[in-house]
């Protein structure tokens, strides 16, 4: 046969786009349009409906960036449409074809209730299934002029710096250029919905896409080609509506031919990934959620089989507060089983940087919201888009009652392909969680033939399982599934040549996958994303806000609980609940990683200041209550750290017994020496550390001929995703900042001032008496662009691996690059410390702000090994925030010499939880005391249920089995092990009440939450 497939494929593509799709709404009449441009920020719906609208028409320009316009459209259904289905077609003139990345609209009835949303791929509004003819129609559209911050071209995304994300800055400048309208109204019509043409379009769409995916020589492919051609022949272009049925008859047998026995099975679940802030501010996300939920609940009306998961409790809480009628629709659809709250977390957080106790609260507040509002115990952790997953998560999931884990982000690895799609993920303590990475490799699927086929081809576990999950629906900026996607799902349920698609809940998928593949392979340890490594460093102020908030929350809970038990002071339940939720929100995976627009980060910095002020006042009030009257000018020192220091017990307070002192620098040539009898540090005339001598161990910490605390500047211009990525080639060039403007003694330390470009870096190096820690206090006025600033410590130690603090434990990573997996980890995350050592001796870098680190090793001519640890202090990416990290910053880090990882646990806490001195004279006995350093208390608080029980969360921090005794500082009325939500955890054998204490036996890195009853009277 002389058949040319390309000709037929091209014919199908043109017919669909230029004739058949437009013919769905061929019969139409224009609506009358009026508009009210909101003068400032968005207003409540009622206020907009009552506003004075002026005349407008299709073709009008509207919408300076971030503004809102309310369009009122009205018209009359023509008499001759009686009995026909009618829709409104409302095209705001969207600037891109990606829903959620440009203008968006939400359509309301005149009574203020929402109908559904508008985006570039979803412009219809159902008016009536059967018109009476002559009835009047009125709608209001809340049109959000969200600008296109990130342009997507045909080949790749572009990342040009833009001021569009910095609204406050250009409003302040009066930046008139940016106040030009961005959009132009394209279509505002009432139209007959031609269902026959719509269904024909979907038939052709599905068969055409399937055809593309079949092997070039398959019989089915050629049969489909011929069938599609015959169907197109049956369409009369002058009477598409009248001939659509005949064309569909041609296609019917091809659509009725069933899938092969044993075909891959896809559990498709409606979803809309909504970034809680990103290329838009938090306030816009509130509206995005209302739009998406309106869309999907409307779709549920039309498709009873449609199921949709929503994964961030915070977003539903917003809806409840701001759009209660939309929220009521969601709850109603939850009742029918169509709307499925999922994910178990308050937001979808970053899980590299977020602290351990914060992750606990993500589960607590997420699961509690779903339980209280929907009566649903969620059992999955749903994190499709987070930039790496720490190895403490499996245990946290289990302790939160979570059984399944889902992400697809590791498919973004640029070096290694992850070997499994369905597997057990084993954490640092040995807990395993059944996990699935959808092989479709996206969380925004539209159920296209290409994606469905890719799911099957890509699935790595075919030998043991025949099913995978596909989350479908427009996302990132919201939008959700469409009726076209549902039409695809219907046709793909059982279709020859395709995997079988069933729309069903994630819980159903996981139960079936587990049943057929319980012996899935195991992946041990962190899920490192080989991409987006710059997120460990970008937007330092945001990261510091989170780090400070986490430690202040610990202090506020600890001292408030202590004051409540000791003095009867009221415990600030509501304030802590609210403050926690604020901090949890900002751990969202585009805020904490530093990858949002300027608007988001400047607002976050302000929010963190307010959070800190409020927490400081809670801490202050509790400490004043505990410290007693400030009588004889005495001072009480509070120690919120989990280990004693300076004669003050962990988690307690005592009158000051000694004043801490710094070791005074002694001039030595053109430099200085700091010597406290434990460590001797030499700082030369360039302000560089030329020696850090461990006097006790009689060995030098720094590699011969090298200098410590060497600041290094790298060009940092990645190929894409500026705020996200550090590309490996950044290491090819480096500038050592080895010249100082000033080296002198200030405040008992050596102060070094350097300038580079327009930036100024002032560092003060100090050594406390009795400490093994060289503290470096850094003040930076930072004006570099596309640069990465590192602080390097070349250490004379042959370390096989580095040990980094992660939530509730540690992770070891090889220092070599034997495999591509090791080599790809050229920038890694550590929390409060990173340790390198050899048997008998080691050193740690501890920090109060830093997450990004790199560790390399070199063998020297003398045979020794240099292990270089570097901290990533600052970046200066220009997309999406062109001003990222500009300005002043203060951060601290320290080199601790001659220590084991166990000591680093203690030092890291001490640096982040400085002692507080309060006037008074009381001794404050800790609410709980532990007799082993390896058992670290993560939280002391009162139980959330208001019972007055004391809740203590602790963990084994050294990676060893430990027996310990917990001694309460009150009369113990009983001790119960609980899950993270403070509910009894049956079968936990790790504690036993013995006398007035509690005996503990913990396995390595075990987390234990104890609820301790206080016996009164
Ligand atoms: Zn995301």
Boltz pocket constraint, residues with backbone or C-beta under 6 A from the ligand:
constraints:
  - pocket:
      binder: B
      contacts: [[A, 273], [A, 274], [A, 275], [A, 385], [A, 476], [A, 589]]
      max_distance: 6.0
